[in-house]
Amino acid sequence: MPSPAPLIVTATPGRLDAVLSGLSGASRSQVAGWIAGGFVQVGTEVAVKASLKLRGGETLTVQVPPPPDATVEPEQVPLEVLYEDEYLIAVNKPAGMVTHPAPGVTTGTLVNALLGRMALPEQSGFDGPDGYRPGIVHRLDRDTSGVIVVAKTVGAHARLAAAFKDRETRKTYLAIAAGQWRAQEQVNVDVSIGRHPVQRQRMTVGGAHPREAQTLFTPLAVHPDGHGRTLALVRAQPRTGRTHQIRVHLAHLGSPILGDSVYGRESEVMKRHALHAQFLTVPHPVSGAALQLHAPVPDDLLHAWVTLGGQVPDDLERAPR
């Protein structure tokens, strides 16, 4: 497998290893390994000390070596295809499937399944330190189900990646959350998100190197939980695309997603977090026409809502205007 394209970021003030860890999402020890191996440049100079003090504004370039177990085999895994042409494919990713391989996860991913169907463009627009992600332009968490788009050509990858970066897409998720909700009362959350300073696999409001994050929440149906609070079937429309954004923002509201063991707690009626990417509108990479994609709400999420006493809205599968 060829090495990925370099990761190029602009430094913030601080120690090189800490800054690069925060910007890339890699652990400090992993970043230290990159520096020791001569894979990190500050400006035009190869960095030799993890403790190098940065003023901020320097260009950091990382030529990340491929993982030692980087072989990714095609696998014959059934996929629910929502749309496909010669430039892209959109699928309804099932809960439990990892989007792309990463160290320690090289089988059973969406990329493995797609490679079993077709050739995918080699990594383009590399956006992180780990993993092999041909064609991947955006991701869903392992336990989040729903619409995901994958590019089939290098040109399509570049155009789709730009569309997500420039916020030319519209994303709509469905979640079950507890809290103080009133039907149809919209809540706009505009608080920055960064990596948790201690638990590196988590994100948090504020955190290390926070970035702006905005999500609009609309409760479609509410139901008393018997303890003075309400359960809500919530529509989430993120305007930005930060890691774990919807999960962190709902937890920030005091309304963690049902079954979210990271930002809330486990549930007896939902064996994963109750979050589904229901609608995605994205410009076609060649024609520019708006592709309106829809992944029906999965049975486990509906079953959990009904089991908790909720009523399913008649217009649940209707896209928001």
C-alpha angles and dihedrals in degrees: 000000000000121000114266122252113275121276107234120188138161114246127238120207117285144062114337095236094047094045094047092046091054095046096045103034091234121132120261090246091053091049089049088055091052091051093047090050093053094246097126127079127188103204104319096332125093109239116237102174127059088202094060109138114233122204093202128258096061117133112242117199121190122187096197113205115231115260113270091241093046099139108121114191125205111248132197100235121154114244131190103232115206097179136353139176135149093286106044147001128215120200138179100243112213121229112264096036118115113223099227139359119274133170106305094013113077103138137055095028128133089252091055089051094047093048086056088062105035149348115277128204115260117255113305126170091019107206107179146028102254140049142027111268112169111182094000113136100164135009143220123209115257094257096040112097128202148059120008127166124212126189120233098195135041092243093050090049092054093048095045092046089052091050091055093044093048092046095243090139131082118216127189124186133183122218141168112228138167124225142084102323134163119197114264092357103136121218120198115202117196108171128129122250129210138165117287108259094227109018099055096190091061133074124212142185104277103355128139115342095348121207128201115271129183130184131172114211125197120181107220095186134005133198131184113251094207093247101081095275134090135237114220138196096220131197111212122197111185115201091190130040109229123156111274088354100153093042093050094045093050091048088050088056089053089251109106118186115268110264095011102141092181101053099016131002141289121274133217092217100043120047093195135026110293099240127126131178097225106170135021128179114191133164113253107251093232109025097030090222116144112260109207109201127187132190112191116238108269122246096242093058093046091046091052092050094049092044089056089054100260127144120231112235115237092231096046094122094046115109117240116250 
